[in-house]
Amino acid sequence: MNSFGRIFKVNIFGESHGESVGINIDGCPAGLPLKTEDFLEDLERRKGGMQKGTTPRKEDDLPFFKSGLFNSFTTGAPLTILFENNNTRSSDYEKLRAVPRPGHADFVASQKFAGFEDYRGGGHFSGRLTVAVVAAGVIAKKLLSTFYNHGEKESIKVVSTILEVGGEKDVEKGLQKAIEAKDSIGGIVECRVSGLPIGLGEPFFDSVESVLSHAVFAIPAVRGIEFGTGFAAAKMFGLEHNDGIEDGTGRTRTNHAGGIVGGITNGNELVFRIAIKPTSSTPKEQQTFSYASGTVEPFSVKGRHDLCIALRVPVVLEAVTAIVLTDLMMLEQKIGRKAERGG
């Protein structure tokens, strides 16, 4: 439901227009140095308001540590972090009780929760909750930044970038297409992870692809995922697709597999991409069912929304990837129960 992980376990909570959103992390090792400043860069990357194509809603997004932190070090107890919601305009959503928005969770949420759900700003379904995921990702990335492999200190780096917006590799060109159409638009985001050890993951249901896909689809607006050459592999011959092993470290000549073979990391760069749908809230007039009239009628979304939600996804993708990899590393005892003090 709202939790993920087996050792490094995260639990997300809150609603878009509630008092706050937050995350609880169980299994974070004691002794990890942690300060507010550690979070600011990634939290700023996730924000809208200042970036072309993103929502003008602006929150301070400063983390409030409620448990698990003492004298700027994690204690080993569950770590709870809150983010206040201060810049809300709930009146924009009052009409949604009668007219559920196409592409949003309004209709299914009302049916599933019998009308008791918090519908303001999408409630618990909102992308606003990704601020808490990003916070957990900051901690996960810090844990991954230094680990020991066969006695040697190594580092795992997780980096995501936007590859396309609206089918255009030039982001500005893609955004301009949406602006001219007065509509929203989607995009493709790629994630690359370097420094991974060999052996993470298990065959079949706990393959690295399976666990990563599970977490990635928790990001609102994700519509697809592919690893390595992905769907292009369906058009290749076996000899072309197979990655020849060059030496005893497992380094391969090509990386069509994206760093995973048999569901297990092979020591090469982990590479995967995700497809992000156009933002469901579009100013274009749509047709949707009205509870009030019992008929289909014209409808236009009001409020503050992203032109292209893909612009804000890279840091969120890094976060969920780091969370998954931290949990897998702990399962393999690559990251200990006690973080290296001062690391």
C-alpha positions, -999 to +999 in steps of 0.1 A: +000+000+000+019+030+012+052+013+022+081-002+003+112-021+011+123-050+033+152-036+054+154+000+042+116+004+045+098+037+036+063+046+044+047+077+028+018+097+042-002+129+038-024+147+012-017+175-013-038+201+006-036+185+041-014+201+068+017+182+057+031+153+037+059+131+050+078+099+051+089+074+078+120+054+071+127+022+092+160+005+089+182+035+084+216+027+100+227+047+130+255+071+127+247+087+093+254+124+094+223+143+083+215+180+081+188+201+064+214+214+040+219+178+026+183+179+012+181+214-003+197+207-038+174+177-046+143+194-031+150+225-052+153+203-083+118+189-077+101+222-072+079+240-097+073+277-099+107+288-112+111+264-141+094+269-174+066+244-179+060+236-142+033+246-118+034+280-102+025+265-069+056+271-047+062+256-012+093+262+010+098+224+012+120+225+043+123+191+060+111+189+096+128+159+114+104+145+140+122+113+151+154+093+144+178+122+144+199+134+173+229+158+172+228+157+134+233+119+132+207+092+126+200+072+157+189+039+142+153+045+153+126+051+126+133+084+109+102+106+104+104+137+081+075+162+075+069+188+048+043+215+055+017+224+029+012+262+030+005+273-005-029+257-012-060+268-031-085+242-022-114+261-037-101+252-072-112+216-065-147+220-051-163+213-085-146+180-087-172+163-064-196+166-093-173+164-123-144+139-121-114+150-142-104+127-171-070+111-165-071+117-128-079+094-099-111+114-090-136+089-102-119+057-090-109+072-056-145+083-050-157+048-059-131+029-039-133+051-007-170+058-009-166+095-011-146+099+021-113+106+002-096+140+004-102+152-031-084+186-028-054+187-052-057+150-058-053+142-021-031+112-014-028+105-052-010+139-058+025+143-071+029+166-041+039+135-021+070+130-042+087+156-021+088+130+007+101+104-017+129+128-027+138+132+009+141+095+014+162+094-018+186+119-004+193+096+025+195+065+003+219+082-021+240+092+009+241+056+021+251+045-014+278+071-018+303+050+002+302+012+007+328-015+010+332-042-017+358-069-009+373-045+016+376-016-009+357+016-005+335+023-035+307+047-045+274+042-063+261+072-083+225+076-095+219+102-122+187+109-142+182+131-172+154+142-196+159+126-230+128+139-248+098+162-243+069+157-267+091+135-290+117+163-292+152+159-279+154+197-276+134+203-244+126+239-253+113+228-287+091+202-271+077+227-245+070+252-273+049+226-290+027+223-259+025+261-255+014+266-291-012+238-287-023+253-253-021+217-239+001+196-217+028+172-230+048+141-219+084+130-220+111+104-215+135+103-186+166+081-184+184+068-153+220+056-152+237+040-121+274+035-120+295+016-094+270-012-086+285-044-074+278-078-091+251-099-075+222-076-064+188-091-070+172-125-072+158-146-100+122-142-111+100-121-087+127-102-070+148-095-100+163-060-101+141-051-130+110-064-111+118-044-079+128-013-097+097-014-119+075-018-088+089+013-072+091+034-104+054+029-112+046+045-078+058+078-094+026+095-107+024+098-145+047+069-153+034+049-183+063+026-193+098+014-185+126-003-205+160-016-195+191-014-217+180-015-254+144-021-241+118-026-268+144-021-296+157-056-285+127-071-302+141-061-336+176-074-330+193-108-336+207-127-306+243-123-317+237-085-319+220-082-286+242-104-264+268-085-244+302-101-248+322-105-216+356-090-219+374-099-186+371-114-152+355-084-137+324-090-159+329-059-180+310-063-213+317-049-247+282-036-251+254-030-226+222-040-243+211-057-211+214-025-192+236-039-165+212-067-154+213-104-165+191-130-151+176-104-128+210-098-112+234-069-115+265-077-136+287-049-125+282-028-156+263+005-157+226+001-149+206+019-176+168+023-179+142+047-192+107+057-183+078+072-203+059+100-186+024+108-198+012+144-205-001+161-174-037+151-170-047+186-160-050+204-193-067+237-200-082+223-232-120+217-230-128+180-225-159+159-222-166+141-189-195+126-169-212+148-144-227+133-113-250+164-109-266+162-144-261+125-150-249+133-185-216+139-203-208+176-205-179+200-214-153+205-187-121+225-184-095+221-156-088+252-135-060+257-111-022+256-111-006+227-130+025+215-148+027+219-186+051+190-186+054+169-154+084+151-169+105+181-161+102+174-124+106+136-126+145+131-129+151+138-092+121+116-082+134+088-104+168+091-088+152+089-054+131+057-059+161+041-077+184+049-047+157+035-023+155+002-042+193-001-045+199+007-008+174-020+002+191-045-021+225-036-008+213-041+028+199-075+019+233-084+006+249-068+037+268-044+015+257-016+038+260-023+075+237-016+104+259+012+114+269+039+090+305+051+088+306+080+112+314+112+094+308+095+060 
